[in-house]
Amino acid sequence: MRMLREAAGSPLVRPPARRKDSRPVGKSATNASVQEVIAVEPVIRRVVAARAANPSDIDDLVQDCLERLLAAHGRLAPDAVLPYAIVTARNLVSSHATTAARRARAAELLTMVGINADRLSSYPHELSGGMR
């Protein structure tokens, strides 16, 4: 907080600037946003851990969720942070699971037709005509 001086010499304390929704503005707002997101992290971790199929993916999914939450934090109402975090975590786990399942199925199909699964990430121009 800034200290102001009256003409008589006694200090006056200026309160931090506030927006209409009573959140701080400026450097303290950024710090408050980060602290709010960090406070929600254990809940996000529990949601992701309960739904993730692979335990090694939990940290990555939690980090992705925290990044999205921090990016959207300024647009959220103060009481909407926790529900948004939970929904975001659930959606990330779901999309990650479906992506992994699609990649596994594609690798299985490539193996069935006699193509190595490492060709899964190849661009079409890197494949021969018969492989396309």
C-alpha positions as CSV (number, residue, x, y, z in Angstrom):
1,M,0.0,0.0,0.0
2,R,1.1,3.5,-0.7
3,M,1.7,5.9,2.1
4,L,0.4,9.5,1.7
5,R,1.3,12.4,4.0
6,E,-1.2,14.9,5.2
7,A,-0.1,18.4,5.6
8,A,0.1,17.9,9.4
9,G,2.6,15.0,8.8
10,S,0.5,12.0,9.9
11,P,0.5,9.2,7.3
12,L,-2.6,8.3,5.4
13,V,-3.0,4.8,3.9
14,R,-4.5,4.6,0.5
15,P,-6.5,1.4,0.0
16,P,-5.8,-0.7,-3.1
17,A,-7.8,0.2,-6.2
18,R,-10.8,-2.0,-6.7
19,R,-13.2,-2.9,-9.6
20,K,-16.9,-3.0,-9.3
21,D,-16.9,-6.7,-8.4
22,S,-14.5,-5.9,-5.5
23,R,-11.5,-7.6,-6.9
24,P,-8.2,-5.7,-6.7
25,V,-6.7,-4.1,-9.8
26,G,-3.0,-4.0,-10.9
27,K,-0.1,-6.0,-9.5
28,S,-2.1,-7.2,-6.6
29,A,-4.8,-8.4,-8.9
30,T,-2.4,-10.6,-10.8
31,N,-1.1,-12.0,-7.5
32,A,-4.6,-12.6,-6.3
33,S,-5.6,-14.4,-9.5
34,V,-2.6,-16.7,-9.2
35,Q,-3.3,-17.4,-5.6
36,E,-7.0,-18.2,-6.4
37,V,-5.9,-20.6,-9.1
38,I,-3.3,-22.2,-6.9
39,A,-6.0,-22.7,-4.2
40,V,-8.1,-24.7,-6.6
41,E,-5.3,-27.0,-7.7
42,P,-5.9,-29.8,-5.1
43,V,-9.5,-30.0,-6.3
44,I,-8.4,-30.2,-9.9
45,R,-5.9,-32.9,-9.0
46,R,-8.6,-35.0,-7.3
47,V,-10.9,-34.7,-10.3
48,V,-8.2,-35.6,-12.8
49,A,-6.8,-38.5,-10.7
50,A,-10.3,-40.0,-10.3
51,R,-10.9,-39.9,-14.0
52,A,-7.6,-40.4,-15.7
53,A,-6.9,-43.9,-17.1
54,N,-3.1,-43.4,-17.0
55,P,-1.6,-42.1,-13.7
56,S,1.4,-40.8,-15.6
57,D,-0.8,-38.3,-17.4
58,I,-2.2,-36.7,-14.2
59,D,0.4,-34.0,-13.8
60,D,0.2,-32.9,-17.5
61,L,-3.6,-32.7,-17.4
62,V,-3.5,-30.7,-14.1
63,Q,-1.0,-28.3,-15.6
64,D,-3.1,-27.9,-18.8
65,C,-6.2,-27.2,-16.6
66,L,-4.4,-24.7,-14.5
67,E,-3.2,-22.8,-17.6
68,R,-6.7,-22.7,-19.0
69,L,-8.1,-21.5,-15.7
70,L,-5.5,-18.8,-15.3
71,A,-6.2,-17.6,-18.9
72,A,-9.9,-17.4,-18.2
73,H,-9.7,-16.1,-14.7
74,G,-10.3,-12.5,-15.6
75,R,-13.5,-13.3,-17.4
76,L,-14.9,-15.4,-14.5
77,A,-17.1,-14.3,-11.7
78,P,-15.5,-14.8,-8.3
79,D,-17.9,-17.6,-7.3
80,A,-17.5,-19.3,-10.7
81,V,-13.8,-20.2,-10.5
82,L,-14.3,-23.6,-8.8
83,P,-17.1,-24.9,-11.0
84,Y,-15.2,-23.7,-14.1
85,A,-12.1,-25.5,-12.9
86,I,-14.0,-28.8,-12.3
87,V,-15.7,-28.7,-15.7
88,T,-12.4,-27.9,-17.4
89,A,-10.6,-30.7,-15.7
90,R,-13.4,-33.2,-16.6
91,N,-13.4,-32.0,-20.3
92,L,-9.6,-32.3,-20.5
93,V,-9.5,-35.8,-19.2
94,S,-12.3,-36.8,-21.5
95,S,-10.7,-35.3,-24.6
96,H,-7.3,-36.8,-23.6
97,A,-8.8,-40.2,-23.2
98,T,-10.6,-40.1,-26.6
99,T,-7.4,-38.8,-28.3
100,A,-5.4,-41.7,-26.8
101,A,-8.0,-44.2,-27.8
102,R,-8.1,-42.9,-31.4
103,R,-4.3,-43.1,-31.6
104,A,-4.3,-46.6,-30.2
105,R,-7.0,-47.7,-32.7
106,A,-5.2,-46.1,-35.6
107,A,-1.9,-47.9,-34.6
108,E,-3.9,-51.2,-34.4
109,L,-5.3,-50.7,-37.9
110,L,-1.9,-49.9,-39.3
111,T,-0.5,-53.1,-37.8
112,M,-3.4,-55.1,-39.3
113,V,-2.5,-53.9,-42.8
114,G,1.2,-54.6,-42.3
115,I,2.5,-51.0,-41.7
116,N,4.6,-50.2,-38.7
117,A,2.8,-48.2,-36.0
118,D,5.6,-45.6,-36.0
119,R,4.2,-44.4,-39.3
120,L,1.2,-43.1,-37.4
121,S,2.7,-39.6,-37.1
122,S,4.0,-39.5,-40.7
123,Y,2.6,-36.9,-43.2
124,P,0.9,-38.3,-46.3
125,H,3.7,-37.1,-48.6
126,E,6.1,-39.3,-46.5
127,L,4.2,-42.5,-47.4
128,S,4.5,-44.4,-50.6
129,G,1.5,-44.6,-52.9
130,G,0.3,-48.0,-51.7
131,M,0.5,-46.9,-48.0
132,R,-1.8,-43.9,-48.4
